[in-house]
Amino acid sequence: MNLKEFVSEALVQIIEGVIDAHDRTKQFGAIVNPIISGLQEHGVKHGFVASKDGAAQMVHFDVALEAKEGTGTKGGIGVVTGIFSLGSSGQSTAESSTVSRVKFGVPIVLPGDNKKTTA
């Protein structure tokens, strides 16, 4: 799996998880990701950033990337998960690899309930 696929899939699954949790808990009167009033004054300390589309939350990534080169290997960069390195194919008898870490954040406005709560 390359970095683009990893980030895209992670963000999509977060959004789908919020929607699923909202739908599954509605019958109990729970509110998943409600609109919070007073967010302008208190949002930053709760992990929100202002956006033109509403209150955005930062999704932080800390990813290990492995670059491989070798005979018989396609090479390329893949996301390292556990002891497996995804994103490279083929076999190699002589191979070199470099692991680097990259940290970044992506602001995201999650789908929410129209009911408001006070921060």
C-alpha distances in whole Angstrom, upper triangle without the diagonal:
4,7,8,6,6,10,11,10,12,15,15,15,18,20,20,21,24,25,25,27,29,30,31,33,35,37,38,39,36,34,31,30,34,35,36,40,40,37,38,40,38,34,33,34,32,29,30,30,32,31,32,31,32,31,27,25,23,19,19,15,16,12,12,10,11,12,13,16,19,21,19,15,14,13,11,9,6,6,9,10,13,14,11,8,5,4,8,11,14,17,19,22,22,19,19,16,16,15,16,16,16,17,18,19,19,22,22,25,25,27,30,33,36,38,39,39,41,39
4,6,5,6,9,10,11,12,15,16,16,18,20,21,22,25,26,26,28,30,31,32,34,36,39,39,40,37,35,31,30,33,34,36,39,39,36,37,39,37,33,32,33,31,28,28,28,30,29,31,29,30,29,26,24,21,18,17,14,14,11,11,9,10,11,13,15,18,20,19,15,13,12,9,7,5,6,9,11,15,16,13,10,7,5,9,12,16,18,20,23,22,19,18,15,15,14,14,14,13,15,16,17,17,21,21,24,24,27,30,33,36,38,39,39,41,39
4,5,5,6,8,10,10,12,14,15,17,18,20,21,23,24,25,27,29,30,31,33,35,38,38,38,35,33,29,28,31,31,33,36,36,32,33,35,33,30,28,30,28,24,25,25,27,25,27,26,27,26,22,21,18,15,14,11,11,8,10,8,10,12,14,17,21,23,22,19,16,14,11,8,6,6,10,11,15,17,14,12,10,9,12,15,19,21,22,26,25,21,20,16,15,13,12,12,10,12,12,14,14,17,18,21,22,24,28,31,34,36,36,36,37,35
4,5,5,6,8,10,11,12,14,16,17,18,20,22,23,24,26,27,29,30,32,33,36,37,37,34,32,28,26,30,30,32,34,35,31,32,34,33,29,28,30,28,24,24,24,25,23,25,24,25,25,21,20,18,15,15,12,14,12,13,12,14,15,17,20,23,25,24,21,18,16,13,11,10,9,13,15,18,20,18,15,12,11,14,17,21,23,25,28,27,24,23,20,19,17,16,15,13,14,13,14,13,16,16,20,20,22,26,29,32,34,35,35,37,35
4,6,5,6,8,10,10,12,14,15,16,18,20,21,22,24,26,27,28,30,31,34,35,35,32,30,27,26,29,30,32,35,36,32,33,36,34,30,29,31,29,25,25,25,27,25,27,25,26,25,22,21,19,16,16,13,15,13,14,13,15,16,18,21,23,26,24,20,18,17,14,12,10,9,13,13,17,19,16,14,11,10,14,16,20,23,24,28,28,24,24,21,20,18,18,17,15,16,15,16,15,17,17,20,20,22,25,29,31,34,34,35,37,35
4,6,5,6,9,10,11,12,14,15,16,18,20,21,22,24,26,26,28,30,33,33,34,31,29,25,24,27,28,30,33,34,31,32,34,32,28,27,28,26,23,23,24,26,24,26,25,25,24,21,19,17,13,13,10,12,10,11,11,14,16,18,21,24,26,25,21,19,18,15,12,9,7,10,10,14,16,14,12,10,10,14,17,21,23,25,28,28,24,23,20,19,16,16,14,13,14,13,14,13,16,16,19,19,21,24,28,30,32,33,33,35,33
4,6,5,6,9,10,11,12,14,15,17,19,20,21,23,25,26,27,29,32,32,32,29,27,23,22,25,26,27,30,31,27,28,30,28,25,24,25,23,20,20,20,22,21,23,21,22,21,17,15,13,10,10,8,11,10,12,12,16,17,20,23,26,29,28,24,22,20,17,14,12,10,13,13,17,19,17,16,14,14,17,20,24,26,28,31,30,27,25,22,20,18,16,14,12,12,11,10,9,12,12,16,16,18,21,25,28,30,30,30,32,30
4,6,5,6,9,10,11,12,14,16,17,18,20,21,23,24,26,27,30,31,31,28,26,22,21,24,25,27,30,31,27,29,31,29,26,25,27,24,21,21,21,22,20,22,20,21,20,17,16,15,12,13,12,14,13,16,16,18,20,22,25,28,31,29,25,23,22,18,16,14,13,16,16,19,22,20,18,15,15,19,21,25,28,29,33,32,29,28,25,24,21,20,18,16,15,14,13,11,13,12,15,15,17,20,24,26,29,29,30,32,30
4,6,5,6,9,10,10,12,14,15,16,18,20,21,22,24,26,28,29,30,27,25,21,20,24,25,27,30,32,28,30,32,30,27,26,28,25,22,22,23,24,23,24,22,23,22,19,17,16,13,14,13,15,14,16,16,19,21,23,26,29,31,29,25,23,22,19,17,14,13,15,14,17,20,18,17,14,15,18,21,24,27,29,32,32,29,28,25,24,22,21,19,17,17,16,15,13,15,14,16,15,17,20,23,26,28,29,30,32,31
4,6,5,6,9,10,10,12,14,15,16,18,20,21,22,24,27,27,28,25,23,19,18,22,23,25,28,29,26,28,30,27,24,23,24,22,19,19,20,22,21,23,21,21,20,16,14,13,10,11,10,12,12,15,16,19,21,24,27,30,32,31,27,25,24,21,18,15,12,14,13,16,19,18,17,15,16,20,22,26,28,30,33,33,30,28,25,24,21,20,17,16,15,14,12,11,13,12,14,13,16,18,22,25,27,27,28,29,28
4,5,5,6,9,10,11,13,14,15,17,19,20,21,23,26,26,26,23,21,17,16,19,20,22,25,26,23,25,27,25,21,21,22,20,17,16,17,19,18,20,17,17,16,13,12,11,8,11,10,14,14,17,18,21,24,26,29,32,35,33,30,28,26,23,20,18,15,18,17,20,23,21,21,19,19,23,25,29,31,33,36,36,33,31,28,26,23,22,19,17,15,13,11,9,10,8,11,10,12,15,19,22,24,24,25,27,25
4,5,5,6,8,10,11,12,14,15,17,18,20,21,24,25,25,22,20,17,16,19,21,23,26,28,25,27,29,27,24,24,25,22,20,19,20,21,19,21,18,19,18,15,14,14,12,14,14,17,17,20,21,23,25,28,31,34,36,34,30,28,27,24,22,19,17,20,18,21,24,23,22,19,20,23,26,29,32,34,37,37,34,33,30,29,26,25,22,20,19,17,15,12,13,11,12,10,12,15,18,21,24,25,26,28,27
4,5,5,6,9,10,10,12,14,15,16,18,20,22,23,24,21,19,16,15,19,21,23,27,28,25,28,30,28,24,24,25,22,20,20,21,23,22,23,20,20,19,17,15,15,12,14,14,17,17,20,21,23,26,28,31,34,36,34,31,29,28,25,23,20,17,19,17,20,23,21,21,19,20,24,26,29,32,34,37,37,34,33,30,29,26,25,22,21,19,18,16,14,15,13,14,11,13,15,18,22,23,25,25,28,27
4,6,5,6,9,10,10,12,14,15,16,18,21,22,22,18,17,13,12,16,18,19,23,25,22,24,26,24,20,21,22,18,16,16,18,20,19,21,18,17,16,14,12,12,9,12,13,16,17,20,22,25,27,30,33,36,38,37,33,31,30,27,24,21,18,20,18,20,24,23,23,21,22,26,28,32,34,36,39,39,36,34,31,30,26,25,22,20,18,16,14,12,12,10,11,9,10,13,16,19,21,22,22,24,23
4,5,5,6,9,10,11,12,14,16,17,20,21,20,18,15,12,11,14,16,18,22,24,21,23,26,24,20,21,22,19,17,16,17,19,17,19,16,15,15,13,12,13,11,15,16,19,20,23,24,27,30,32,35,38,40,39,35,33,32,29,26,24,21,23,22,24,27,26,26,24,24,28,30,34,37,39,42,42,38,37,34,32,29,28,25,23,21,18,16,13,12,9,9,6,7,10,13,16,19,20,21,23,22
4,5,5,6,8,10,11,12,14,15,18,19,20,17,16,12,13,16,18,21,24,27,24,26,29,27,23,25,26,22,20,20,21,22,21,22,19,19,18,16,15,17,14,17,18,21,22,25,26,28,31,33,36,39,41,39,35,33,33,30,27,24,22,24,22,24,27,26,26,24,24,28,30,34,36,39,42,42,39,38,35,34,31,30,27,25,23,21,19,17,16,13,13,10,9,12,14,18,20,21,22,25,25
4,5,5,6,8,10,10,12,14,17,17,18,15,14,10,11,15,17,20,23,26,23,26,28,25,22,23,24,20,19,19,21,23,22,23,20,19,18,17,15,16,14,17,17,20,21,24,26,29,31,33,37,39,41,40,36,35,34,31,28,25,22,23,21,23,26,25,26,24,25,29,31,35,37,39,42,42,39,38,35,34,30,29,27,25,23,21,19,17,17,14,14,10,10,12,14,18,19,21,21,24,23
4,5,5,6,9,10,11,12,15,16,15,13,11,7,8,11,14,16,20,22,20,23,25,22,19,21,22,18,17,16,19,20,19,21,17,16,15,14,13,15,13,17,18,22,23,26,28,31,33,36,39,42,44,43,39,37,36,33,30,28,25,26,24,26,29,28,29,27,28,32,34,38,40,42,45,45,42,41,37,36,33,31,28,26,24,22,19,17,15,12,11,7,7,8,10,14,15,17,17,20,20
4,6,5,6,9,10,11,14,15,15,13,11,8,9,12,14,17,21,24,22,25,27,25,22,24,25,21,20,19,21,22,21,21,18,17,17,16,16,18,17,20,21,25,26,29,30,33,35,38,41,44,46,44,40,38,38,35,32,29,27,28,26,28,32,30,31,29,30,33,35,39,41,44,47,47,44,43,39,38,35,34,31,29,27,24,21,19,18,14,13,9,7,8,10,13,15,17,19,22,22
4,5,5,6,9,10,13,14,15,13,12,10,12,14,17,20,24,26,25,28,30,27,25,26,27,23,22,22,24,25,24,25,22,21,20,19,18,20,18,21,22,25,26,29,31,33,36,38,41,44,46,44,40,38,38,35,33,30,27,28,26,27,31,30,30,28,29,33,35,38,40,43,46,47,43,43,39,38,35,34,32,30,28,26,23,21,20,17,16,12,11,11,12,16,17,20,21,24,24
4,5,5,6,8,11,11,12,9,9,7,10,12,16,18,22,24,23,26,28,25,23,24,24,21,20,20,23,24,24,25,22,20,19,19,17,19,18,21,22,25,26,29,31,34,37,39,43,45,47,45,42,40,39,37,34,31,28,29,26,28,31,30,31,30,31,35,37,40,42,45,47,48,45,44,40,39,36,35,32,30,28,26,23,21,20,17,16,12,11,11,11,15,16,18,18,21,21
4,6,5,6,9,10,10,8,7,5,8,10,13,16,19,22,21,24,26,24,22,24,24,20,20,20,22,23,22,23,20,18,18,18,17,20,19,22,24,27,29,32,34,37,39,42,45,48,50,48,45,43,42,39,36,33,30,32,29,31,34,34,34,32,34,37,39,43,45,48,50,51,48,46,43,42,38,37,34,32,29,27,24,22,20,17,15,11,9,8,8,12,12,15,16,19,20
4,6,6,8,10,11,10,10,9,12,13,16,19,22,26,24,28,30,28,25,28,28,24,24,23,26,26,25,26,22,21,21,21,21,23,22,25,27,30,31,34,36,38,41,43,46,49,51,49,45,44,43,40,38,35,32,33,31,32,36,35,35,33,35,38,40,43,46,48,51,52,49,48,45,43,40,39,36,34,32,30,27,25,23,20,18,14,12,11,10,14,14,17,19,22,23
4,6,7,8,10,9,10,10,13,15,18,21,24,27,26,30,31,29,27,29,29,25,25,25,27,28,28,29,25,24,23,23,22,24,23,26,27,30,31,34,36,38,41,43,47,49,51,49,45,44,43,41,38,35,32,33,30,31,35,34,35,33,35,38,40,43,45,48,51,51,48,48,44,44,40,39,36,35,33,31,28,26,25,22,20,17,14,14,13,16,17,19,20,23,24
4,5,5,7,6,7,8,12,13,16,19,22,25,24,28,29,27,25,27,27,23,24,23,26,27,27,28,25,23,22,22,21,24,23,26,28,30,32,35,37,40,43,45,48,51,53,51,48,46,45,43,40,37,34,34,32,33,36,36,37,35,37,41,42,46,48,50,53,53,50,49,46,45,41,40,37,36,33,31,28,27,25,22,20,16,15,13,12,15,14,17,17,20,21
4,5,5,5,7,8,12,12,15,18,21,24,23,27,29,27,25,28,28,24,25,24,27,27,27,27,24,22,22,23,22,25,25,28,30,33,34,38,39,42,45,47,51,53,55,53,50,48,48,45,42,39,36,37,34,36,39,39,39,38,39,43,45,48,50,53,56,56,53,52,49,47,44,43,40,38,35,33,30,28,26,23,20,17,14,12,10,12,12,15,16,19,21
4,6,7,10,12,15,15,19,21,24,27,27,30,32,30,28,31,31,27,28,27,30,31,31,31,28,26,26,26,26,29,28,31,33,36,37,40,42,45,48,50,53,56,58,56,52,51,50,47,45,42,39,40,37,38,41,41,42,40,42,45,47,50,52,55,58,58,55,54,51,50,47,46,42,41,38,36,33,31,30,26,24,20,18,16,13,16,15,18,19,22,24
4,5,9,11,15,15,18,20,23,26,26,29,30,28,27,30,29,25,27,26,30,30,31,32,28,26,25,26,25,28,28,30,32,35,37,40,42,45,48,50,54,56,58,56,53,52,51,48,45,42,39,39,36,37,41,40,42,41,42,46,48,51,53,55,58,58,55,54,51,50,46,45,42,40,38,36,33,31,29,26,24,21,19,16,14,16,15,17,17,20,22
4,7,10,13,12,15,17,19,22,23,26,27,25,24,27,27,23,25,24,27,28,28,29,26,24,23,24,24,27,27,30,32,35,37,40,42,45,48,51,54,57,59,57,54,52,51,48,45,43,39,40,37,38,42,42,43,42,43,47,49,52,54,56,59,60,56,55,52,50,47,45,42,40,37,35,32,30,28,25,22,19,17,14,12,13,11,14,14,17,19
4,6,10,10,13,15,18,20,20,24,25,23,21,24,24,20,21,21,24,25,26,27,24,21,20,21,20,23,23,26,29,31,33,37,39,42,45,47,51,54,56,54,51,49,48,45,42,39,36,37,34,35,39,39,40,38,40,44,46,49,51,53,56,56,53,52,48,47,43,42,38,36,33,32,28,27,25,22,20,16,15,12,10,12,11,12,12,15,17
4,6,6,10,11,14,17,17,21,22,20,18,21,21,18,19,18,21,21,22,23,20,17,16,18,17,20,21,24,26,29,32,35,37,40,43,46,49,52,55,53,50,48,47,43,40,38,35,36,33,34,38,38,39,37,39,42,45,48,50,52,55,55,52,50,47,45,42,40,36,34,31,29,26,24,22,19,16,13,12,8,7,9,8,9,10,13,14
4,6,9,11,15,18,16,20,21,19,17,20,20,16,16,16,19,20,20,21,18,16,14,15,14,17,17,20,23,26,28,31,33,37,40,42,46,48,51,49,46,44,43,40,37,34,31,32,30,31,35,34,35,34,35,39,41,45,47,49,52,51,48,47,43,41,38,36,33,31,28,26,22,21,18,15,13,10,9,7,7,10,10,11,11,14,15
4,7,8,12,15,13,16,18,16,14,16,17,13,13,12,15,16,16,18,15,12,11,11,11,14,15,18,21,24,26,30,32,35,38,41,44,47,50,49,45,43,42,38,35,33,30,31,29,31,35,34,34,33,34,38,41,44,46,48,51,51,47,45,42,40,36,34,31,29,25,23,20,18,15,12,10,8,7,5,6,9,9,10,10,12,12
4,6,9,12,12,15,17,15,13,16,17,14,15,13,16,16,16,17,15,12,11,13,13,16,18,21,24,27,30,33,35,39,42,45,48,51,54,52,49,47,45,42,39,36,33,35,33,35,38,38,38,37,38,42,44,48,50,52,55,54,51,49,45,43,40,38,34,32,28,26,22,20,17,15,12,10,9,5,5,6,6,6,7,10,11
4,7,10,9,12,14,13,12,15,16,13,14,12,14,13,14,14,12,9,8,11,12,16,18,21,25,28,31,34,36,40,42,45,49,52,55,53,50,47,46,42,39,37,34,36,35,36,40,40,40,38,39,43,45,49,51,53,56,55,52,50,46,44,41,38,35,32,28,26,22,20,16,14,11,10,10,7,6,6,6,5,6,9,10
4,6,6,9,11,10,9,13,13,11,13,11,13,12,14,15,14,10,9,12,12,16,18,21,25,28,31,35,37,40,43,46,50,53,56,55,51,49,47,44,40,38,35,37,35,37,41,41,41,40,40,44,47,51,53,54,57,56,53,50,47,44,41,38,35,32,28,26,22,20,17,15,13,13,13,10,10,10,9,5,5,6,6
4,5,8,9,9,9,13,14,13,15,12,14,13,15,15,15,11,10,14,15,19,21,24,28,31,34,38,40,43,46,49,52,56,59,58,54,52,50,46,43,41,38,40,39,40,44,44,44,43,43,47,50,54,56,57,60,59,56,53,50,47,44,41,37,34,31,28,24,23,19,18,15,16,16,13,13,11,10,6,6,5,6
4,6,6,7,8,11,12,12,14,12,13,12,15,16,16,12,11,14,15,18,22,24,28,31,34,37,40,43,46,49,52,56,59,58,55,52,50,47,43,42,39,40,39,41,44,45,44,44,44,48,51,55,57,58,60,59,56,53,49,47,43,40,37,34,30,27,24,23,19,19,17,18,18,16,16,15,14,10,9,6,6
4,5,5,4,8,10,9,10,8,9,9,12,13,13,10,8,11,12,15,18,20,24,27,30,34,36,40,42,45,49,52,55,55,51,49,46,43,40,38,35,37,36,37,41,41,41,40,41,44,47,51,53,54,57,56,52,49,46,43,40,37,33,30,26,24,20,19,16,15,14,15,16,14,15,15,14,11,10,8,6
4,6,6,8,10,11,12,9,9,7,11,12,13,10,9,12,13,16,19,21,25,28,31,35,36,40,42,46,49,53,56,55,52,49,47,43,40,39,36,38,37,39,43,43,42,41,42,45,48,52,54,55,58,56,52,50,46,43,40,37,33,30,27,24,20,20,16,17,15,17,19,17,18,17,17,14,13,11,10
4,6,8,9,10,12,11,11,11,14,16,17,14,12,14,15,17,21,23,26,29,32,36,38,42,44,47,51,54,57,57,53,51,49,45,42,41,38,39,38,40,44,44,43,43,44,47,50,54,56,56,59,57,54,51,47,44,41,38,34,31,28,25,22,22,18,19,18,20,21,20,21,20,19,16,14,11,9
4,6,6,7,9,9,10,11,15,17,18,14,11,13,13,15,19,20,24,26,30,33,36,39,42,45,49,52,55,55,51,50,47,43,40,39,36,37,36,37,41,41,41,41,41,45,48,52,53,54,57,55,52,49,45,42,39,36,32,29,26,23,20,20,17,18,17,18,20,18,19,19,18,15,13,10,7
4,6,5,6,5,7,8,12,14,15,11,8,9,10,12,15,17,21,23,27,30,32,36,39,42,45,49,52,52,48,46,44,40,37,35,32,33,33,34,38,38,38,37,38,41,45,48,50,51,53,52,48,46,42,39,36,33,29,26,23,20,17,17,13,14,13,15,17,16,17,18,17,14,13,11,8
4,5,5,5,6,8,12,15,16,13,10,10,10,11,14,15,19,21,24,28,30,34,36,40,43,47,50,50,46,44,42,38,35,33,30,32,31,33,36,36,36,36,36,40,43,47,48,49,51,50,46,43,40,37,33,30,26,24,20,18,15,15,13,14,14,16,19,18,20,21,21,18,16,15,11
4,6,7,10,12,16,19,19,16,13,13,11,12,15,16,19,21,25,28,31,35,37,41,44,47,51,51,47,45,43,39,36,34,31,32,31,32,36,36,36,36,37,41,44,48,49,50,52,50,47,44,40,37,34,31,27,25,21,19,16,17,15,17,17,18,21,20,21,22,22,19,16,14,11
4,6,9,12,15,18,18,15,11,11,9,11,13,14,18,20,24,27,30,34,36,40,43,47,50,49,46,44,42,38,35,33,30,30,29,30,34,35,35,34,36,39,42,46,47,48,51,49,46,43,39,37,33,30,26,24,20,19,16,16,14,14,14,15,18,16,18,19,19,16,14,13,9
4,7,10,13,16,16,13,10,9,6,7,10,11,15,17,20,24,26,30,33,36,40,43,46,46,42,41,38,35,31,29,26,27,26,28,31,32,32,31,32,36,39,43,44,45,47,46,42,40,36,33,30,27,23,21,17,15,12,12,10,11,12,13,16,16,19,20,20,18,16,16,12
4,7,9,13,12,10,6,5,5,7,10,12,16,19,22,26,28,32,34,37,41,44,47,47,43,41,39,35,32,30,27,29,28,30,34,34,33,32,33,36,40,43,45,46,49,48,44,41,38,35,32,29,25,22,18,16,12,12,9,10,9,11,14,14,17,18,18,16,15,14,12
4,6,10,11,9,6,5,6,8,11,13,17,20,22,26,28,32,34,37,40,44,47,47,43,41,38,35,31,30,28,29,29,31,35,35,34,33,33,37,40,43,45,46,49,48,44,41,38,35,32,28,25,22,18,15,12,11,8,9,10,12,15,16,18,19,20,18,17,17,14
4,7,8,7,5,6,9,11,14,16,20,23,26,29,31,34,36,40,43,46,49,49,45,43,40,37,34,33,30,32,32,35,38,38,36,35,35,39,42,46,48,49,51,50,46,44,40,37,35,31,28,25,21,18,15,13,10,11,10,13,15,16,18,18,19,17,17,17,15
4,5,5,6,6,10,11,14,17,20,23,25,29,30,34,35,39,42,45,48,47,44,41,39,35,32,32,30,32,32,35,38,37,36,34,34,37,41,44,47,48,51,49,46,43,40,37,34,31,28,25,22,18,15,12,9,9,8,12,14,15,18,17,19,18,19,19,17
4,6,8,9,13,15,18,20,23,26,28,32,33,36,38,41,44,47,50,49,45,43,41,37,34,34,32,35,35,38,41,40,38,36,36,39,42,46,49,50,53,52,48,46,42,40,37,34,31,28,25,21,18,15,12,12,10,13,15,16,18,17,19,18,20,20,19
4,7,8,12,14,16,19,22,26,28,31,32,36,37,40,43,46,49,48,44,42,40,36,34,33,31,33,33,36,39,38,37,35,34,38,41,45,47,49,52,51,47,45,42,39,37,34,31,27,25,21,18,14,11,10,7,10,11,12,15,14,17,16,18,19,19
4,6,10,13,15,19,22,25,27,31,32,36,38,41,44,48,50,49,46,43,41,38,35,33,31,33,33,35,39,38,37,36,35,39,42,46,48,50,53,52,48,46,42,40,37,34,31,28,24,21,17,15,11,10,7,9,10,10,13,12,14,13,15,15,15
4,7,10,13,16,19,23,25,29,31,34,36,40,43,46,49,48,45,42,40,37,34,32,30,32,31,33,37,36,35,34,34,38,41,45,47,48,51,50,46,44,41,38,35,32,29,25,22,19,15,13,9,8,6,9,11,10,13,13,14,13,13,14,12
4,7,9,12,16,19,22,25,27,31,33,36,39,43,45,45,41,39,37,33,30,28,26,28,27,30,33,33,32,30,31,34,37,41,43,45,47,46,43,40,37,34,31,28,25,22,19,15,12,9,6,5,4,7,10,11,14,15,17,16,16,17,15
4,6,9,13,16,19,23,25,28,31,34,37,41,44,43,39,37,35,31,28,26,24,25,24,27,30,30,29,28,29,32,36,39,41,42,45,44,40,38,35,32,29,26,22,20,16,13,10,8,5,5,6,8,11,12,15,17,18,17,17,17,15
4,6,10,13,15,19,21,25,27,31,34,37,41,40,36,34,32,28,25,23,21,22,22,24,27,27,26,26,26,30,33,37,38,39,42,41,37,35,31,28,25,22,19,16,12,10,6,6,4,6,9,10,14,15,19,21,22,21,20,20,18
4,7,10,13,16,18,22,25,28,31,34,38,37,33,31,29,26,22,20,17,19,18,20,24,24,23,22,23,26,30,33,35,36,39,38,34,32,28,26,23,20,17,14,11,9,5,5,6,7,10,11,14,16,20,22,23,23,22,23,20
4,7,10,13,16,19,22,25,29,32,35,35,31,30,27,24,20,19,15,17,16,18,22,22,21,21,22,25,28,32,33,34,37,35,32,29,26,23,19,17,13,11,7,6,4,7,9,10,14,14,18,20,23,26,27,26,25,25,23
4,6,10,12,16,18,22,25,28,32,31,28,26,23,20,17,15,12,13,13,15,18,18,17,17,18,21,25,28,29,30,33,32,28,26,22,19,16,14,10,8,6,5,6,8,11,13,16,17,20,22,26,28,30,29,28,29,26
4,7,10,13,16,20,23,26,30,30,26,25,22,19,15,14,11,11,11,13,16,16,16,16,18,20,24,27,28,28,30,29,25,23,19,17,13,11,7,6,4,7,9,12,15,17,20,21,24,26,29,32,33,32,31,32,29
4,6,10,13,16,20,23,26,26,22,21,18,16,12,10,7,8,9,11,14,13,12,13,14,16,20,23,24,25,27,26,22,20,16,14,10,8,6,5,6,9,11,13,17,18,22,22,25,28,31,34,35,35,34,35,32
4,7,10,13,17,20,23,23,20,19,16,14,10,9,6,5,8,10,11,11,10,11,13,14,18,21,21,22,24,22,19,16,12,10,7,6,4,6,9,12,15,17,20,22,26,26,29,31,35,38,39,39,38,38,36
4,7,10,13,17,20,20,17,16,13,10,6,6,5,6,9,12,12,11,8,10,10,11,15,18,19,19,21,20,16,14,10,8,5,5,6,7,11,13,16,18,22,23,27,27,30,33,37,39,41,41,40,41,38
4,6,10,13,17,17,13,13,10,8,6,5,6,6,10,12,11,10,7,9,9,9,13,15,16,15,17,16,12,10,7,6,4,6,9,11,14,17,20,22,25,27,30,31,34,36,40,43,44,44,44,45,42
4,7,10,14,15,11,11,7,6,4,7,9,10,14,16,15,13,9,10,9,9,12,14,14,14,16,14,10,8,5,5,6,8,11,13,17,19,22,23,27,29,32,33,36,39,42,45,47,47,47,47,45
4,7,10,11,8,8,5,6,7,9,11,12,15,17,15,13,10,11,10,8,10,11,11,10,12,11,7,6,4,7,9,11,15,17,20,22,26,27,31,32,36,36,39,42,45,48,50,50,50,51,48
4,7,9,7,7,5,7,10,12,15,15,19,20,18,16,13,14,12,9,11,11,11,9,11,8,6,5,6,9,12,15,18,20,23,26,29,30,34,35,39,39,42,45,48,51,53,53,53,54,51
4,6,5,8,7,10,13,15,18,18,21,22,19,17,15,16,14,11,11,10,8,6,7,5,4,6,9,12,15,18,21,23,27,29,32,33,37,38,42,42,45,48,51,54,56,56,56,57,55
4,5,8,9,13,16,17,21,21,23,24,22,20,17,18,16,12,11,9,8,5,7,6,7,10,12,16,19,22,25,27,30,32,35,36,40,41,45,45,47,50,54,57,59,59,59,60,58
4,7,9,13,16,17,20,20,23,24,21,19,16,16,15,11,9,6,6,5,8,9,9,12,14,17,20,23,26,27,31,33,35,36,40,40,43,43,46,49,52,55,57,58,58,59,57
4,5,9,12,13,16,17,19,21,19,16,13,13,11,7,6,5,6,6,9,9,8,10,11,14,17,19,22,24,27,29,31,32,36,36,40,40,42,45,49,51,54,54,54,56,53
4,7,10,12,15,16,19,21,20,17,13,12,9,6,6,6,9,9,13,13,11,12,12,15,17,19,21,22,26,27,29,30,33,34,37,37,40,43,46,49,51,52,52,54,52
4,7,9,13,14,17,19,18,15,12,11,9,6,7,9,10,10,13,12,9,10,9,11,13,15,18,19,22,24,27,27,31,32,36,36,38,42,45,48,50,50,51,52,49
4,7,10,12,16,18,17,15,11,10,7,6,9,11,13,14,17,15,12,12,10,11,12,13,15,16,19,21,23,24,28,29,32,33,35,38,42,45,47,47,47,48,46
4,7,9,13,16,15,13,9,9,7,7,11,14,15,16,19,17,14,12,10,9,9,10,12,12,16,17,20,21,24,26,29,30,32,35,39,42,44,44,44,45,42
4,6,9,12,13,10,6,5,4,7,10,14,15,16,19,18,15,14,11,11,10,10,11,12,15,16,19,20,23,24,27,28,30,33,37,40,42,42,42,43,41
4,6,10,11,9,6,6,7,10,13,16,18,19,22,21,17,16,13,12,10,10,10,10,13,14,16,17,21,22,25,25,28,31,34,37,39,39,39,40,37
4,6,7,6,5,6,9,11,14,17,17,18,20,20,17,15,12,11,8,10,10,11,14,16,18,20,23,24,27,27,30,32,36,39,40,40,40,41,38
4,6,5,6,8,11,13,16,18,19,20,23,22,19,18,15,15,12,13,12,14,15,17,19,20,23,24,27,26,28,31,34,37,38,38,38,39,37
4,6,8,10,14,15,18,20,20,21,23,23,20,19,16,16,13,14,14,16,17,20,21,23,26,26,29,28,31,33,36,39,40,40,39,40,38
4,7,10,13,14,16,17,17,18,19,20,17,16,14,14,12,15,15,18,19,22,24,26,29,30,33,32,34,36,39,43,44,44,43,44,42
4,6,10,11,12,14,14,16,18,18,16,16,13,14,12,15,15,18,20,22,24,25,28,29,32,31,33,36,39,42,43,44,43,44,42
4,7,7,10,12,13,14,17,17,14,13,11,12,10,13,14,15,18,20,22,23,27,28,31,30,33,35,39,42,43,44,43,45,42
4,6,8,12,13,15,18,18,15,15,13,14,13,14,15,16,19,20,22,22,26,26,29,29,31,34,37,40,42,42,42,44,42
4,7,10,13,15,18,18,15,15,13,14,13,15,16,16,19,20,22,22,26,26,29,29,31,34,38,41,43,43,44,45,43
4,7,9,11,14,15,12,13,11,13,13,16,17,19,22,23,25,26,29,30,33,33,35,38,41,44,47,47,47,49,47
4,7,9,13,14,12,14,13,16,17,19,21,22,25,27,29,29,33,33,36,35,37,40,44,47,49,50,50,52,50
4,7,10,12,11,14,14,17,19,21,24,25,28,30,32,33,36,36,40,39,41,44,47,50,53,53,54,55,53
4,7,9,9,12,13,17,18,22,24,26,29,32,34,35,38,39,42,41,43,47,50,53,55,56,56,57,55
4,6,6,10,12,15,18,21,24,26,30,32,35,36,39,40,44,43,46,49,52,55,57,57,57,58,56
4,6,10,13,16,19,23,26,28,32,34,37,39,42,43,47,46,49,52,55,58,60,60,60,61,59
4,7,10,14,17,20,24,26,30,33,36,37,41,42,46,46,48,51,55,58,60,60,59,60,58
4,7,10,13,17,20,23,26,29,32,34,37,39,42,42,45,48,51,54,56,56,56,57,54
4,7,10,14,17,20,23,26,30,31,35,37,40,41,44,46,50,53,55,54,54,55,52
4,7,10,13,16,20,23,26,28,32,33,37,37,40,43,46,49,51,51,50,51,48
4,7,10,13,17,20,23,25,29,31,35,35,38,41,45,47,49,48,48,48,45
4,7,10,13,17,20,22,26,28,32,32,35,38,41,44,46,45,44,45,42
4,7,10,13,17,19,23,25,29,30,33,36,39,42,43,43,42,42,39
4,7,10,14,16,20,22,26,27,30,32,36,39,40,39,38,38,35
4,7,10,13,17,19,23,24,27,30,33,36,37,36,36,36,33
4,7,10,14,16,20,21,25,27,30,33,34,33,32,32,29
4,7,10,13,17,18,22,24,28,30,31,30,30,30,27
4,7,9,13,15,19,21,24,26,28,26,26,26,24
4,6,10,12,16,18,22,23,25,25,25,25,23
4,7,10,13,15,19,20,22,21,21,22,20
4,6,10,12,16,17,19,19,20,21,19
4,7,9,12,14,16,16,17,18,17
4,6,10,12,14,15,16,18,17
4,7,10,12,13,15,18,18
4,6,9,10,12,15,15
4,5,8,10,14,15
4,6,10,13,15
4,7,10,13
4,7,10
4,7
4
